[in-house]
Amino acid sequence: MAAGTMPTKTAAPIDVDRPQRILDIGTGNGIWAIEMGDLLPNSIVIGNDLSANMPAFVPPNVKFEVDDVENEWIYDQPFSYIFCRYMAASINDWPQLIRRTYENIEPGGWAEFQDFDLTYYSEDGSLGPENPLLVWITRACNAAEAIGRDTRPGSKLKGWFEETGFTNVVHRRYKLPIGTWPRDPVLKQIGLYNYMQINQGLEGLSMRLFTNVLKWTSEQVVVMLANVRKQLHDPTIHAILD
């Protein structure tokens, strides 16, 4: 990593020696925007999200806005860097979002999108087609896509960026384990985080989709998720997503 670039929070080679104007799409609780504001005190960081879950006390160069990124953008200045992460199943029109990103980046600026392909698999056959974990995520993805939400944007991002007119497009694929089964300590830690966010978010991810779209009862969903949790806890299931 060359001097003057950001080594940890971004994959894009952000120049830390000059002020940046940064947009964080889908900021959530704002932690990434806050950390970027701390790292780049001479830059402006704007975090955008539909819901107001951000903290009240933030660095003076960070501000949050509650807005739908799929509505018309009305920024009066372009950005030098636009960041978007983990918006699978949240966006109705990905090509439109990327077009608006392109239209709001200054010449020479960078856009960085990090996202999932929510297709679970295993490389050793331990996640079979009838496994409740795989059945659950397949049904959840199908339900989301039935209402127009793409659950597999990660593998399509490069094509969308190139079609929009971006140049110097780089696509990197990472295998993310689910659970602490990997022997590699870094992958084991990633797997733990993945397990925690899936296990804790199961009901929130599932209940509305299964009851509203698939017309399940809430009782059916609860029973299904109990079986899913058993598989998440099983160290012999070597599930992965990209």
QUISUL-V771043 format. One record per backbone hydrogen bond with DSSP energy under -0.5 kcal/mol. NH is the residue of the N-H (numbers start at 1). CO is the residue of the C=O. E is the energy in kcal/mol with one decimal. If there is no record, write none. Layout:
nh=(NH NH)
co=(CO CO)
e=(E E)
//
This chain:
nh=(5 6 7 14 16 16 17 18 22 22 23 24 25 25 26 27 27 30 34 35 36 37 38 39 40 43 44 45 46 47 48 49 53 55 58 62 63 65 67 67 69 71 79 80 81 82 83 84 85 86 89 90 91 97 98 99 100 101 102 103 104 104 105 106 109 110 112 114 118 119 120 121 128 131 135 136 137 138 139 140 141 142 143 144 145 146 147 147 148 149 150 150 154 156 157 157 160 161 162 163 164 165 166 174 176 176 177 178 179 179 188 189 190 191 192 193 194 195 196 197 198 199 200 201 202 202 205 206 207 210 211 212 213 213 214 216 221 222 223 224 225 226 227 228 229 230 231 232 233 234 234 235 237 238 239 240 241 242)
co=(2 14 5 12 4 14 4 15 20 44 81 46 23 83 48 24 48 27 30 31 32 33 34 35 36 40 20 61 22 63 24 65 51 29 56 59 45 47 49 65 67 68 104 21 21 110 23 112 25 114 150 87 87 93 94 95 96 97 98 99 100 101 102 79 106 80 82 84 151 117 118 240 126 128 131 132 133 134 135 136 137 138 139 140 141 142 143 144 145 144 91 148 116 153 153 154 156 157 158 159 160 161 161 242 174 241 175 239 177 191 184 185 186 187 188 189 190 191 192 193 194 195 196 197 198 199 201 202 203 206 207 208 208 209 209 210 217 218 219 220 221 222 223 224 225 226 227 228 229 230 231 233 234 236 237 121 176 117)
e=(-1.2 -0.8 -0.6 -2.1 -2.1 -0.9 -0.5 -1.0 -0.5 -3.2 -2.1 -3.1 -0.7 -3.2 -1.1 -0.6 -2.6 -2.2 -2.5 -2.4 -2.5 -2.3 -2.2 -2.3 -2.3 -2.1 -2.7 -2.5 -2.8 -2.5 -2.9 -1.8 -1.3 -0.7 -0.7 -2.0 -2.3 -2.6 -1.8 -0.8 -0.7 -2.3 -3.0 -2.2 -1.6 -2.1 -3.1 -2.4 -0.8 -2.5 -2.8 -2.3 -0.6 -1.9 -2.4 -2.2 -2.4 -1.9 -2.4 -2.4 -1.0 -0.7 -1.1 -2.9 -2.5 -2.4 -2.8 -2.7 -2.2 -1.9 -0.7 -2.1 -0.9 -1.6 -2.7 -2.3 -2.2 -2.1 -2.3 -2.7 -2.4 -2.4 -2.3 -2.4 -2.6 -1.5 -0.7 -0.9 -1.5 -2.4 -0.9 -0.6 -2.8 -1.6 -1.0 -0.8 -2.2 -2.8 -2.4 -2.5 -1.6 -1.1 -1.9 -0.5 -0.6 -3.4 -0.6 -2.4 -0.6 -2.0 -2.5 -1.8 -2.3 -2.8 -1.9 -2.2 -2.6 -2.8 -2.6 -2.5 -2.2 -3.1 -2.5 -1.1 -0.7 -0.7 -2.8 -1.6 -2.8 -3.0 -2.3 -2.6 -0.6 -1.7 -1.6 -3.0 -1.8 -2.2 -2.0 -2.3 -2.6 -1.7 -1.4 -1.9 -2.6 -1.4 -1.4 -2.1 -1.9 -0.6 -0.7 -0.7 -1.6 -0.8 -1.0 -2.4 -2.0 -1.0)
//
